[in-house]
């Protein structure tokens, strides 16, 4: 431990740490709404326009879609605009697939899990082009889509009566 000045020690000792031992409950666990499961033919569709790692928006949208998939919904995620960057297999440092910081590969890993469990992932080709990304840079299994498909995918899932989660960052 570093050498501390008297006032630094005093400041550090004012409040005991940890204030609660690890494992202490901070929040209640009462779930208010039923744990709904999909009924026959129900769908869940997510649009993502958020940049990977710039906020939690994109990652949380993928987690929500994964949960809907596990509840039995036919589930798809459509990344467009800057959201297309979430689909890149070329993430990592100093080489692809290596995490330069804890969590760098969270999005990639969760998308792979989502697809392995039966979810569909679409990625707008125009969104890729805006950022110099190529189709061959996509995570295996991600379906490249024409820019005009964004609206038609939304119409497709709306006509199916899908629950639609649209996330937008900026």
N, C-alpha and C positions, 0 to 999 in steps of 0.2 A: 504494500500500500504506500502511496505517496506520502511524503512528509507534509503535514498540514499545519498551517498557522493556527494560533489559539482561537481566533474568531471563526476560522473554517471548521475547527473541531466543535466549537460551541453551536454553530449553525447546524452541523450534521447531527448533533446529539439532541437538538430541541424536540424532535418528534421521533419516537422509537420506530425502528424499521426492522423487519416489515411490520406494518400496522396490523396486518392479519396474516396468519400463517398460510402457506400455499394450500390450496384446496378449500379455503373458506368460501361459503356462498356469498355472493355479492348481490344476486338478483333472484327473485322467485322463479319457479318453474311451471306455473300454471299456464297451460295452453288454452286459449279461449275458444277458438274455432275448431270444429271437427277436423280430423286428419282425412280430408277428402281424397278419394281415389278416383281415377278416371272411370267414367261409364263407357260402355261400348261405343266406339267410334269417335270419342272426343280427342281433340287436338290442342296443342299448345305451341305457339309460334313466337319467337323472340327476334326482334330487330336490334342490332347493335351498331351504334355509330360512335363508340368511344375508343380512344387510343389505349393500347395495352400499356399498363403500368402508370398511366397518367392519373388515374383515380381507381377506385374499386368498382366502378360502374360495369365495366366489361366482365371482370371476373365474377362478380355477383350475378350478373345475367346468365353466365354459363352455369354457375352453381344452381340457380333457380330452374333453368331448363333441365339440368340433370335430375333434380328432384322431381320435376313434372314427369320426366321419362320414367323414373322409378315408380311413380304412382300409376303408371299404365297409359299415360297420354302419348299419342303419336306426336313426337316432338322434333322441331327443327329450329335452327338458329341461322339467321341471315346477317352476315357482316357486310357493311357497305361504307363508302366514304373512308374516313380514317380508321374506322372499325376493322377494315380489311387487314390491317397490320397485325391484328390478333391471330391471324391464321398462318403466320410465317413459321416455317420449320427452321429457318436460318437464325433464330434467336439463340443467343449464347455469347460467352466471352471467356477465354480468348478463342474458343472454337465453338461451333454449333453444338448445342445440347449441354454445354457446361454453364452452370449458374454462376455469374459473377457476384451475385448477392442472393441471400435466401429468398426464395419465392420467384426468382426470375423465370423459372420454367413452369410456374403454377398454371398459367393459361394454356400452354402447350399440353401439359399433362392432363388437365381437366378436359380439354377438347378431345384428346385421344380416348380418355375414359368414356366420355359422352358418346362418341362414335362407336366404340367397342360394345357399348350397351344398346346400340340400335338407333341412336339419334342421327339426324342428318345435319350437316353443316354446309351452308352455301357461302361463297365469298365473291363479291362483286369485282369483276375484272377491271372496271374503270377505277374503283377504289384502289386496287393494287397499282394501276398505272400512275395515279396521282403521286405516289410515293416511290416510284421507281422499282417496285417489287414485281416479280415475275410469277407466272403460274407455277413454274417448276420449283418455286420457293415455298409453295404451300405445304402444310402438314398433310401427310398421306391420308387420303380419304375425304378431304375437303373438296367440295364440288364448285368449280369455277362457274360463275353465272354472268350473263349479259347485263349491262347496266339497266336495261328496260325491264329486267326481271324483278327488280326491287318492288315496284308497284304491283306487278302481276302476282308475285308471290304473296303479297299482303292481301290482294283480292282473293286469291286461291284459298288461303287459310281463313279469311273472313267468311267466305261462302260455305266453308266447312263448319262454321260456328266455333272456330278455335278461340281459345283465350289468347289474347295478343299482348305481349309485353314489349313495348317499344322503348329502348333506352337511347338517350341522346346526350352527348357530352359537348359542351361549348355553349 
